[in-house]
Amino acid sequence: MVNKSLLKSKMALNNDNNKTLSEKMQLTQSNFSSKLNSKNNFTDEEKNFIRLEYNLTDTEFVENFFQ
C-alpha cells in the first residue's frame, strides 16, 4: 500500500505529476493511477525506481510503501 499524500508531495517537489512520473516509469497513466490509489501494488522494481528518482531516505521509503 502506498502513502498517496507523501508520494504526491515528493512528486510536486520534483515538478512531477501523474503523467510525467508514469512516463518516466513506462507505465500507462491508468496503471499508474491504479497503483497510486492502492487498487494495484507497485512492483519492487517500481518502488526502487521511485526511491532513486526522488532520493528517498530509508525512512521516507518505508513511510511511502510499508506503513
C-alpha distance (Angstrom), angle and dihedral (degrees) to the residues before:
residue distance angle dihedral
M1 . . .
V2 3.77 . .
N3 3.80 127.2 .
K4 3.78 95.6 -126.5
S5 3.80 97.3 -168.8
L6 3.81 93.2 51.2
L7 3.77 93.1 47.3
K8 3.81 92.5 46.1
S9 3.82 90.1 51.4
K10 3.82 90.9 52.0
M11 3.78 89.4 47.7
A12 3.81 91.2 51.8
L13 3.80 92.5 47.9
N14 3.80 87.6 55.3
N15 3.80 95.1 44.9
D16 3.79 91.7 -111.0
N17 3.78 131.0 135.3
N18 3.80 132.7 -178.3
K19 3.79 91.6 -80.0
T20 3.80 97.8 49.4
L21 3.80 95.7 43.5
S22 3.79 93.2 45.1
E23 3.80 89.0 52.2
K24 3.81 91.7 49.7
M25 3.80 88.9 50.2
Q26 3.81 92.5 44.8
L27 3.79 92.0 -122.5
T28 3.77 128.1 132.7
Q29 3.79 113.0 -107.4
S30 3.79 88.7 -117.3
N31 3.80 92.8 53.7
F32 3.80 92.1 45.4
S33 3.81 91.5 49.2
S34 3.78 90.6 49.9
K35 3.79 90.2 54.0
L36 3.80 93.4 43.8
N37 3.80 89.3 52.9
S38 3.83 91.1 48.5
K39 3.80 94.3 -116.0
N40 3.81 86.8 121.4
N41 3.78 130.1 15.7
F42 3.78 128.5 -110.8
T43 3.79 111.0 -117.6
D44 3.80 118.5 -118.7
E45 3.80 88.2 -106.9
E46 3.83 91.0 53.8
K47 3.80 91.8 47.5
N48 3.78 90.1 52.1
F49 3.80 91.1 47.8
I50 3.82 89.7 55.1
R51 3.80 90.7 45.4
L52 3.79 91.6 54.7
E53 3.81 95.5 38.8
Y54 3.81 91.9 56.0
N55 3.80 98.6 29.6
L56 3.79 91.3 -123.2
T57 3.77 118.1 -167.3
D58 3.79 118.4 -128.9
T59 3.80 89.1 -100.4
E60 3.81 93.6 49.3
F61 3.80 90.5 47.7
V62 3.81 92.2 52.6
E63 3.80 92.1 44.4
N64 3.80 91.1 50.4
F65 3.77 98.9 47.9
F66 3.79 112.9 14.3
Q67 3.80 109.7 41.6
